[in-house]
Amino acid sequence: MAESAEAPAAVRHAEEVMGTVFSFDVRGGDPDAVQAALTEAVAGLHRVDEVFSTYREASQVSRLARGEIGVDACDPEVAEVLELAAEAERVSDGWFSTRYRGRLDPTGIVKGWSAERAAQALRQVAGVRGVSVNGGGDVQMFGAPEPTRAWRVGIADPLRPGGLAAVISAAGVEELAVATSGTAERGAHIVDPRTGKSAVTDLVAVTVVGPRLTWVDCWATAAFAMGSREGLAWLESLPDVEGLLITAGDEVRCTGGLAARLG
């Protein structure tokens, strides 16, 4: 059956990598060309895991952390990611950090960056009208799945398993990313960089919405470590960024422009 103008052909794939699942949904374009680009994107994710994994003793980042090699001996992507992380640390006044218990650990930025990079590559395939890449719950979206329907992302309610706290819509924008940091899925894994210990805040989850997953992933982590009052004020100060913060007391706090993205 020929592809209709209303329903672009869909190519979907799920890949286990980096300790989570990356889900791809690509709409439009020649299926063979899309599949070739998808195969390359998936291979790229595995390569990123090999280079940046802190669990692999022989990875470039592990060797860099031990002082066995310098950045100039690593793949160019290592310098790129470390530069992005330094910018995230600067913008967040140190609340985002690539140090974990005194050791280099850029994993807080790598997943979002790699998912965004994969989505960007798929977006470049001729005829592609929509791309969604979900890396462990953090999503980068481009275009739309159909001419009359936007990409939508459900935000899990951390206090009500199986429920949704909100639904984010990409209606009216060409690119949108959504990232959530919290304790519901992985426990107290977010570190306060000023103490080196698990962040103790009044929050259970922070969802950040903006154009690029690389940044909103960092901002969600930083805002969570700050706590609801400081985190909300900081997110309000960032251009093109909205946030949804949920406290342990079941209070929901949102940035002023978030309502425009709900749907």
N, C-alpha and C positions, 0 to 999 in steps of 0.2 A: 504493500500500500504506500502511495506517495506521501511524503511529509506534508502536512497542512501548514498554512501560514499561521494558524492560531496555536498549533502545538508543535514546536520545534522538536526534532529527534533528540532523545535523551540518552546519554552514555553515563552509566553510574558504576562506581567501584568503591570497595572498602578495603583498606590495607592496614594490617597491624605493623606498627613501627613506632619507635621511641616510647615503648611501653604503653601505647594507647592505640586507638583506631582512627585513621584518617578516612573520611568519607567524601567522595567526589560526585558531583552532579553537574554535568555539562550539557547545555542545550544548544542545538543548532550545529552548523558546520558539517563537513563530510565525516561520516562515522569512522572511516579508516584513518583520516588525518587526526581526528580527535583521539582515537585509540592510540595512535603512535605517540602523540604528545602526552597522553596520560601515562603511557608506559615509561616515557622519559621522566615525567614528573615524579612518579613513584620511585624510580631508581634514584632520583635526586634526593628524596626523603631518606632513603636507606644510606646514601652517602653522607648526608648530614648527620645521621645517627652515628655512623662510624667515626666521623671527625670530631663531633662535639660531645659524645657520651662521656659522662663522668663515671660510668660503671665499667667502662672498658679501659683496662690498665694501659693498653697500647694506643688509645685514641690520641689524636694530636692535642686535644684540650687537656687530657690527663697528663700527658708528657709536658705540656706547657705549664700546667699548675705545679708540677714537680721541679720545674726549672731545667729540664733536660734539653729543651729546645726553646728558641725564641719565636716570636710571631712571624718573623720573616721566613722561617723554615716551615710554616704551616700553609695550608691552602689559603688563597686570597679571601675566601669567605670568612675565615677566622678574624682577620683584621676588620672586615666589614661589620661583622656582628659585634665585635668589641667596641668599635666606634659608635655604633647605634646604641649599645648599652651605656656607653659613657654619656651620650646625649640624654638618654632616659634618666640616668642618675643626676645629671645637671638639672633637668627640668623638674624632677621630683624632689630636689634638694636632699638627695641621698636616701630617700625612702625606697627607691628601687636600687638594687645593688647586684653586682655579679660576684660578690664574695659570700661564701657560705662557711661559717665556722672558720674564717680566716683563709679559706682556700678559694681559688678561682673556680667559679661555677656559673657559666652563662646560660644555663638551661632555662632560666626564667624568661628569656627573650627568644630562644632558639625555636621553640614550637610555633609561636605566632609568626615569626619571621619566615620560617620554612613553609608554613601553610599559605601565607600571603604570596610568597615567591612562586609556589606551585600554581596558585590561582591565576597569577599574572601571566604565567607561561601559557596556560590553557586559554586564557582570554585572547591571546594573540593569534590563535588558529583562525584561518579565514572562515567567515560565516558563523562563528560562534556568537550567540546572542545572550547567553547567560552562563555564569559559572558560580558554583558554591563549593567551597572546600571547608569541611568541618574537621578540625584537629582536636579530638578529645573534648568536644563541647564548645570550642572557640571557632568562630566561623568568619570566613572572608567571602563576600558576595560581590559579583559584578553583573551588570545588566539585569535581566529578568528571565524567569523560566518560561513565561508566555507573554505575548503582547499586552494582555489584559490582566495579568496577575504578577504581583511582586514576590520576591523572596521574603519569607517570614521565618523567624527563629523564636522558638519557645524557650523561656527562661525558667528553669526548674525552681520550685519553691523549696528552699532548704529546710523549712520547718514542717512541710507537709509532703512527705514522699509520694511521688506520683502526680503531684499537683503542679500547676504553673503559677509563677508570680507575675508574669507578664508575657506578652508576645511582641517582638520587635519586627517592624516592617521596613523594607527597603524601598517602599513606594516613593517615586519622585526623585530618586538619586541613582547615579550610575554605579557607585561603589559604596559599600557599607560593611563594617566589621563589628562583631560582637564578641566580647570576652568576659568571662566570669572567674573571679577568684573567691575562694571561701573554704570552709571546713567540712562541708557536707559530704563531699566525695572522698577527699584524701586526708581528712583530719587536720590537725594543727601543723601544716607543712610550710606555712608562710612565716618567714623570719623577720624580726625587727632588726634591720641592719645596724641600729644604734646600740643594741645589746647583744646581738649574735644569738639570741634565743627566740623561741616561738613568739610571734606577735600576740600580745594580749590586748584585745580591743573589745568593743561592744558589738562588733559586727559578726555575722555569720556568712554573709555573701555580698560581693560587690560586682555588678555588671556594668561594663563600660561600652559605649557605642560611639563609633567614629569611622572615618574613611578607611583606615589602615589597621590591619590586625597586629602588625608589629608593635604599634604604639598602644592600642587599647589594651592589649595583653599586659604590657608593662604598667599602664596606668591603673588597671584593676588591682594588680598586686600591690602597688604603692599606696593606693587609696585604702585598701584593706588594712595595711600596716598602720596607717595614720589614725584609723578610727572614724566613726561616723561624722563627727563635727568638723574636724580638720579635713577629712577626706572629701566631704561634700563641698566645702568651700574651695578646696584646691581644684576639684573637677570643674566647678563653675568657672574657674579662671582660665581654663584651657579652651582654645578656639576649636570649633567643630567637634566638640566632645560632649556627650551626655552620660549620665550615670544613674543607676538604681542601686540603693544601698539598703540592706535588710539587717536589722539589729537582732540580737538574741532575744530581745523583748518583743519581737514581732512588730517592730515599727518600720515602716517603709519610708525612705527619704529619697527624693529625686531631684535632679537638676532641673532648672526652669524650662529647658527646651525638650525634655524627654517626651512629653505628651505628643509632640509632632511625629515621633517615631513609633508610637504604640499602634498596634493594629494586627 
